[in-house]
Amino acid sequence: MNKPVPYPDLHDEPVWEFNDIDASLTYSYADYLNWLFQDRVELIKGKIFKMSPAPSRVHQEISREIFHPLVSYLKNQNCKAYSAPFDVRFPKESNADQDVYTVLQPDICVICDKSKLDDRGCIGAPDLIVEILSPGNTKVELLHKYQVYQEFGVKEYWVVSQSDQSILIYTLNEHGKFQPSKIFTLSEKITSTVLLGFELALDDVFGDLD
């Protein structure tokens, strides 16, 4: 069993209010650990992106209908599935907290390399990431996340649309670039190149929403 990685000693003063930080500055994961306010934020290349206070009911229902089949499929397998809030750190050269400038909370992620897991979440790219779009997502945020997931080698990235009741899958090719699938809609099923044998019917994901 891997020895748990402890939280570092915090030498800076904790920040209790989001408004007490300067969003124009660049921050690291070491800074992020000091933020004890209620606002949910992500870091993308050191810049702060504020998340919506809480996902909508429909968002949570969609997440559940994707997450539970993944957990069931992965039972007794090497891979593990996690749902937000769950920190995924994307280190460039060093894993040290002060050297990590991108920390995201994907709606769902699957990690097959357990050496990437510690008590604080995941360090390094998950094998599969699911993001559920909501009205609060900005185009800039989505573009940045797409670029991060591609750059760091996420093998498969699912983009789930509440409004269209559809799923688009990006698969990393041999050149390290995302290739989009067709858009899957109701009455169709999706499969995964990462989780061979896994199948998900979109009617099960979106069928009971009202």
N, C-alpha and C positions, 0 to 999 in steps of 0.2 A: 504494500500500500504506500502511495506517495505521501511524504510528510507534508502536512498542511503548511501553506505559506502564510505567515502572520501579516497583519496589517503593519505598515511602517510606523515608526514614531513620528507624530506630527509636530514639526518644529514651528510651523506658522500658526497664527491665530485662526480658529475656525470662523467661517463666514456664515452668519445666520440669516441674512436677507439677500435675495437675488440682486436687489438694487444697489447693494454695496460693492458689486464687482463691475469693472469697466469692460463692457462687451466688445470694445474696439481692440482690446489687447489680445495677445496670444497666450494660451494657457496649456499646461501639461496635465497628465493624469495625477501627478502629485498635488497640483492645485485643486483638481476635481475632488480629491479625497477630503479636502478641507471644507467643502461646501455642504453645509448642514441645513440649508433652506429647503422648503417643501417643493419648490419649483423643480420640475424634471428637465434636465438639459443633456445634450450630447455635445461632444467635441469633434470637430472635423478639421484636421490640420491646425489644431490650436484655437480655432474660432468656435464660439459658443452658439449653439442652435437650441432655442427654447422649445420644448415639446409641449403639446397641449396638456392641460392639467390632468385629465383622465380620458381614456378612450371611451367612445360611445358604446351603448349597449349592443348595437348591431356589430360593431367592430369586435367586441368581446365574444359574441356568439360565433362569428366567422372564425376567429382565432381558435376557439374551443373545438370547432368541427374539423379543423386542420390538425391541431396539436394532439388531440386524443388518438386519432388513427396513427399518427407518427409514433407516439409513445407505445401504443399497443404493438405496432410492427417491430419496434426496436427492442422489445422485451427479450432478454437473454442474448442480445447482440452487443457488439463492441461500441456502437455509436450511442450517444445520448442526446435527447432533445430538451431544449429549455425555452421557456416563454418569458416575455418581458414582465417586469424589469429585470434584466440580466445584462451585466456589463461585458462587452466584447472590446478588448484593447487591440489595436493594430500597431505594433511596433515597427519602426523602420530599421534601425541598426542595433539598438539596445533595448532590452526588456525593462530597464530601470524606470520606475514611475516617472521621474523627472524628464525622461527622454521619449515618453509616449504622448503623442499629441492628438490621436484620434481614438475616441471612446464612443461606441454606439450601443444602442439598445434595440436590436432587431425584435420584431414582434415574436418571431420564432426562429430558432437556429438549431442545427444538428451538428455535433462535433464527434468525429470518429477517432481522432488522435487524443487520447486521454491525457497525454503529457501537456496539452494546452490548457487543461483545467486546473484552477486553484480555488481557494476559498472566496476569491473576489469575482470569479466568473471565468472568462476565457481570454487567453492571450495568444493572438494569432488568428488566422482566418478560419471560421467554421467551414464545414464542407457544404452545407446548404443553409440558405437564409430565406425567410419568408417575411415580406413587408406588406402590410395591409393598408392600402391608401385610404385616406380620410380627407374631408374638406380642409383640414388644417395643414395638410402637407403642401409645401411650396415647391415650385419647379426647381428652384435653386437647391433646396435640400435634397430633392430626389436625384438631381444630377450629381451632386457631390457624393451621395451614398452609392450610386451606380459606379462612379469612378473609383471610390475606395474599394468596393467589393471586387471590381475587376482588377485593380492594381495589386491587391493583396492575395488574389488567387482563390476567391470563393468559387467552388466548382459549379454550384447551381444557385440561382437567385430567382425566387418566385415573386412576382408583383401581382397582388390580389386587388381587384377593383370592386369596392362595395357597390358603386353606382351602376356599373355595367354587368355586375355578377359574372366576372370573368377572371381568368388567371393567365398571365404571360410568363413563360419560363425562359430565363437566359442561362445558357450553358457555356462554360469556359472551353474554348477550343485549344488546339495544340499550340497556337501562337499567343495564348494568354489573353484572348479577346472574347467578349461575350457575343454569343450568337443567339438571336431571339427565336423562339418557337412561333407557331401561329397562335392566335388568341383562342383559348379554350373557353367555351361557354356552357350554359345549362345543357344537360343530357349527354355531355361528354365526360370522359375520364382522362386524368393525367397520370403519367408514369414518371419515374425519376431515373436518370443515368447514374446518380450517386447511390440511391437505395434500390438496388435491383430487386424487382418483384413487388415493390410497393405500388399501389394503385389507389387513386382517390377520385371518387365521383363528384362532380360539381353540384349535382342535385343534392347530395348529402351536405355540402358546404353551404349552399344558398337556399335550399328548398323550403326550410321552415322559417325563414325570416319574414317578419310582418311588422 
